[in-house]
């Protein structure tokens, strides 16, 4: 299984091993780092969309693909935690890497650093346009649970309006998981 972690390429490209710019980019919550599990049963872009829907706006993202064997070799553990992403089917594909001390965080940063050295093969790029198109498609399939009347989803509503202008109007009355404006 692969684990996808969104990274800021500018904090890894051209940086040295365990350089502080890279390590500090791995900011943790409760000593854990959020990742998405890829087991081959979903499309990689599904994981990218699940992540971007937890953010305020759509933008290009880069994810490093971390083999779980790399974590096991460094005795790093996972803790399953479903995501709050509006992409319903992807919620269970979220998990956390436990990094209780700086030692474990540095082990993980070392793994990511080594993987990034071959970024052509170990990183996946999702363009803003591809993510928007996939959002439109999955929303139209009723796979996104979202309230567009909520102020936190105004940017996502703008994206859907933009996509409808080129991909066709969605009949929101047929979507049971969507509250439209």
C-alpha positions in Angstrom: 0.0 0.0 0.0 1.1 3.5 -0.7 0.4 6.5 1.4 0.0 9.9 -0.2 1.2 13.0 1.7 0.7 16.5 0.3 4.0 18.4 0.3 5.1 21.9 -0.6 7.7 21.2 -3.3 9.5 24.4 -2.6 10.4 23.1 0.9 11.9 19.9 -0.5 13.4 20.7 -3.9 17.1 21.5 -3.7 17.2 21.1 0.0 19.6 18.9 2.0 18.9 15.9 4.1 16.9 16.9 7.2 17.1 20.6 6.3 14.8 22.5 8.6 12.7 23.9 5.8 11.7 20.4 4.9 11.2 19.0 8.3 9.1 21.9 9.5 6.8 21.6 6.5 5.6 18.4 8.1 3.6 20.2 10.7 1.8 17.7 12.9 -1.5 17.7 14.8 -1.4 15.8 18.1 1.9 14.2 17.1 0.4 12.7 14.0 0.7 13.5 10.3 -2.3 13.1 8.0 -1.9 10.9 4.9 -4.2 9.2 2.4 -4.1 5.4 1.7 -3.8 4.2 -1.8 -4.5 0.5 -2.2 -5.2 0.4 -6.0 -9.0 0.2 -5.6 -9.6 3.9 -6.2 -8.1 6.4 -8.6 -5.1 8.5 -7.4 -7.1 11.6 -8.3 -9.8 10.6 -5.8 -7.3 10.9 -3.0 -6.2 14.3 -4.4 -9.8 15.5 -4.5 -10.5 14.1 -1.0 -7.6 16.2 0.3 -8.3 19.4 -1.6 -11.9 19.4 -0.4 -10.6 19.7 3.1 -8.9 23.0 2.1 -10.4 26.4 1.5 -9.6 26.6 -2.2 -8.5 24.5 -5.2 -4.9 24.7 -6.3 -2.3 22.5 -7.8 -0.9 20.0 -5.3 2.1 17.6 -5.1 1.9 14.4 -3.1 4.7 12.1 -2.3 3.9 8.4 -2.5 5.3 6.7 0.6 5.3 2.8 0.6 4.1 1.5 3.9 7.1 -0.8 3.9 9.3 2.3 4.3 7.4 3.3 7.4 7.5 -0.3 8.8 11.3 -0.4 8.3 11.7 2.7 10.5 9.1 1.4 13.1 6.7 4.2 12.2 3.1 3.3 13.0 -0.3 4.3 11.5 -3.4 5.2 13.4 -6.6 4.9 11.3 -8.8 7.9 11.4 -11.5 8.7 8.9 -11.4 12.1 7.3 -14.0 14.8 7.4 -13.7 15.3 3.7 -17.0 15.9 1.9 -16.0 13.1 -0.5 -18.0 10.4 1.2 -16.3 7.3 -0.3 -12.8 8.6 0.5 -13.4 9.2 4.2 -12.0 5.8 5.3 -9.0 6.2 3.0 -7.5 8.6 5.5 -5.1 7.7 8.2 -2.3 9.2 10.3 1.4 8.5 10.8 2.3 8.6 14.4 5.3 10.9 15.1 5.3 11.3 18.9 8.8 12.8 19.1 11.2 14.7 16.9 13.1 11.5 16.4 10.1 9.9 14.6 9.4 13.1 12.7 13.0 13.2 11.4 12.7 9.5 10.4 9.7 10.4 8.3 11.4 13.5 6.9 14.3 11.3 5.9 12.0 8.8 4.1 10.3 11.7 2.3 13.6 13.3 1.4 14.9 10.0 -0.1 11.7 9.5 -2.0 11.7 13.0 -3.3 15.1 12.6 -4.8 13.3 10.5 -7.5 10.3 12.8 -7.6 9.5 11.8 -11.2 8.6 8.3 -9.9 7.6 9.0 -6.3 5.5 12.1 -6.5 2.1 12.7 -8.0 0.9 16.1 -9.3 -2.7 17.0 -9.4 -3.5 20.2 -11.4 -6.1 22.6 -10.2 -8.1 22.0 -13.4 -8.0 18.2 -13.0 -9.2 18.5 -9.4 -12.0 20.9 -10.4 -13.2 18.6 -13.2 -13.1 15.6 -10.9 -15.0 17.6 -8.3 -17.7 18.4 -10.8 -17.9 14.8 -11.9 -18.1 13.4 -8.4 -20.6 16.0 -7.3 -22.9 15.2 -10.3 -22.6 11.5 -9.2 -23.9 12.5 -5.7 -20.6 11.3 -4.1 -19.9 14.6 -2.4 -21.8 15.7 0.8 -21.7 19.5 0.9 -23.8 22.4 1.9 -23.2 25.3 -0.5 -25.2 27.7 1.6 -22.4 27.4 4.3 -20.0 30.3 4.1 -17.0 27.9 4.3 -18.0 26.4 0.9 -18.4 29.6 -1.1 -15.2 29.0 -3.1 -16.3 25.5 -3.9 -19.7 26.8 -5.1 -17.8 29.3 -7.3 -15.8 26.3 -8.7 -19.0 24.4 -9.5 -20.6 27.4 -11.2 -17.4 27.8 -13.3 -17.4 24.1 -14.2 -21.1 24.1 -15.1 -20.4 26.8 -17.7 -18.1 24.4 -19.7 -19.3 20.9 -18.6 -23.0 21.3 -18.3 -25.6 22.3 -15.7 -26.1 19.9 -12.8 -29.6 19.1 -11.7 -29.2 19.7 -7.9 -32.8 18.5 -7.2 -31.5 14.9 -7.9 -28.6 15.1 -5.5 -29.5 13.9 -2.0 -26.1 14.8 -0.5 -26.0 18.5 -1.7 -27.6 21.6 -0.4 -27.4 24.1 -3.2 -27.8 27.9 -3.2 
